[in-house]
Amino acid sequence: MLQLALILLMIGLGLYGLATSRHLIKSIIFLNVVEASVILFFLRLFYISEGGVPILPSLGAEPVDPIPQALMITTIVIGASVTALALMMSIKIYHQYGTLDWKILLNKEDNQ
């Protein structure tokens, strides 16, 4: 139960950081915090204490479903790709506008 509370706290902190951060790089970092927290939450939901290996169900333990783990590995790879793309785009934005501040960027877009 404590694990779920800590995971939900991490999700809340990440969302709070996303909502209050004015810097683009900090927003990307908070997005990664939320992503990691959701992955931990999903894996915790499907955790089976003393679960058995799925390919050897005859050992008496309840076999663990490997699908959630495979989905989370895919999520990690996609998250790393999205982070790399977001960081590359932030470099391009900085070269174009000279800042990574959300408020300044939004005001520059309104003025153009």
N, C-alpha and C positions, 0 to 999 in steps of 0.2 A: 504494500500500500504506500509506503514511503517512497518507493521508486516511482510510482505513478505520480505522486504529488510533486516530486522533484522534476520529472519530465514535463508536467503541465506548467510548473513554474518557469522552466526554460523556454517553453513555447510562449508564455506570456511575456517574459523579458525580451524575447526576440521580436515579438509583435510590437511591444512598446518601443523598442529601439527603431524598428522600421517606421513607426508613426511619428517619432520625434526627431529622428536624425535629419540634419540638413545637408550632410556630406554624402556624396554618391558612393564612395568607397565604404563608408560605415554602413550604408544601407545594404550593400552587397554582403558585408560580413554578417549583419543581422539576419539577412535572408538565409545565409548558410547555417546560422544558429537555429532558426526555425526548421530548416530542412533536416538537420541532424536530430533535433528533438522529435520531429514527427517520425523519423526512422526508428529512433529508440522506443517511442510509444507503440508503434506498430509491432516491433519485435517483442516488446514486453507483453502485448496482448496475446500473442501466440506462443509464449514461453510455456513449456511443460517441464515441471520439476522432475528430474530423474527420468527424462524421456529416453526412449531407445532409438537406435539407428534405424532409419526407415527401410533399409535393404535387408535387415536382419530382424524381422518382427518376432521370430520364434524365441527370443531371449527372455520373454515374459514382461518386459516393460512396454508401456504404451509408446508406439512409434511417433516421432516428431514429424510434422508436416514440413517438407522442405520448400514448398512454394512461397511462403512469406519471406524466407531468407533469400531465395532467388530474386523475388521482386525487389527487395531492399538493396541487393547488390546492383540491380539495374538502375534503381533510383539514385544510388550513389554515383554511378557512372554518368547518368544524365545530369545530376546536380553539378558534378565537376565540369562538364561541358558547358552548362549554362553559366557557371561562375567564370570560366575562362572567356566566354563570349561577352559577358557583362563587363569584365575588366578591360577587355580589348576595346569595347565601345566607350568605356569611360576615358580611356586614353585618347580616342578620337574626339570625344566631346571636349576634353581639356585643350587639345590642340586647336579645335575650332573656336571655342568660346573663352578660353583662358581661365576657367573656374570649374569647380565641381560642386558648388553650392546649389542646392535645388531651387531655392527662392530666386537667386540671380538668374539661373537658367530659365526658369519659367517666365520671369519678367522680360528676358531677352527675346523669348519666343513671342510674347504678346506684342512687343514693340516692332517686330519685323513684319 
